[in-house]
Amino acid sequence: MIEKPNNNKARMVTVEADETDRRLDNFLLGRLKGVPRSRIYRMIRGGEVRVNKGRIKPHYRLKTGDIVRIPPVRTATIEGDRLASRDKLQWVESLVGYEDSDLLILNKPAGLAVHGGSGIDFGAIELLRMARSSDRYLELVHRLDRDTSGCLLIARKRSSLRNLHEQFRTGEVQKCYLALLSGAIPENERIVKAPLLTVARRGGERHVRVFEGGKPATSIFRPQQRFPRATLCEVDLITGRTHQIRVHAAHIGHPVVGDTRYGLAEDPMAREIRLKRMFLHAAQLSFASPSGGEQIDVKCPLEVELSGVLKRIRAR
C-alpha cells in the first residue's frame, strides 16, 4: 500500500495487488481503526470517500492501481472510547483460541456481533483491528449470528481469505455445532434437507423460511444426550445458509431452546433451566491450512452459561 500521509488533509491511497478485490467498506474499516461502521458508510454515501476521483458504492471491489481518497476523520482511542477501552481490547484478545500467520480463530461469546452496524459501533472484527493495530489485514471469513457463540474464523492475509472462501464454497470446511433442541429426537441421526429463502428483515435481522424455490440446505442432527424435554445434538452443516440450523430445527418441530425468533417467543423450557440466550454454539472447525495444506482442527469450549445449563439439567 502506497500512502501520501497528511494529518490535516485527505489521504490519497493507491491500491496494490494484495488489496485487489477487497470491498471498499472493509478496506476503510481496516485503514480507519476505531471509526464506527456507520460513520464509514456516511463518508462513502456523502462523497467524502472517492475512488479515482468519483463517487462509489460501499460494496465496490477495489482494483490494483485504484486511488482511494480517505478524508481526515477522528478515530477512537483506547482511553477515549467506552467500547474500545483497554479492558475491552484485552478481553477480545483473550478470546483468541488459535492463531498462525494465515488466520486466527476467536471463541466468540453470545451477544457480541461479528461486526458493527444496526446501532452497534464495534463488533468482534472492529475490536480485533483496534487490539491488533500492527496487523495490516484482518477480515472475517464467515459469520455467526450475534446470539450464537463459538468458533469465528478470521483471515490475516488476502490470499488466506481467498483460499478459505474457496474451501467454504467447495464444502471442504467441516463445521460442527452443539444445539439443545426442544423435545425428544428418537433417531440416532436426523438428516434435514430443506431449501431456505430469506424473505424479509425483522427487527433489523434477516428472517429465513423453508421454501421450495430457495437455496439448497442440508443439516445433520446427531443426538448426544437425551433429556425428558430436550435433546442435546451435534449438528453438522453440509451447507452454510443464514440461520440454517435454527430454521431446520424449527422445521422438524424441535426448535433451538431459547430461540425466540424461530421457536417460542416465551420458551418455558428456557425459563425453567434459567437460560437467557439461545443454546447454539459453533463447537469445531476443521479445514486445510491456506499456506501449508495441513489439517487444522480447532474446538471452542462452551461458555460457562451453557455448560452450567447442562449441569442443571443433568442434576434434575
Protein Blocks (a to p, Z undefined) as FASTA:
>chain_A
ZZdddfkbccdddddfklgoiafklmmmmmmghiafklmmmmmmnomacgehiacdfklc
cdehiacdddddddddfklpmklgfklmmmmmmmpmbdcfkbccddddehiafbgcehia
bdfklmmmmmmmmbmbdcdfbdcdfklgcjddddfbfklmmmmmmmmmnopaccdddddd
edjdfbfbdcdddddddfbdeehiacddddfklccdddddddfbdcfkbccdddddfbdc
ehklmmmmmmnopacehiaklmcfbafklmmnopabdcdddfbdcdddfklopacddddd
ddfklmmmmmmmmmZZ
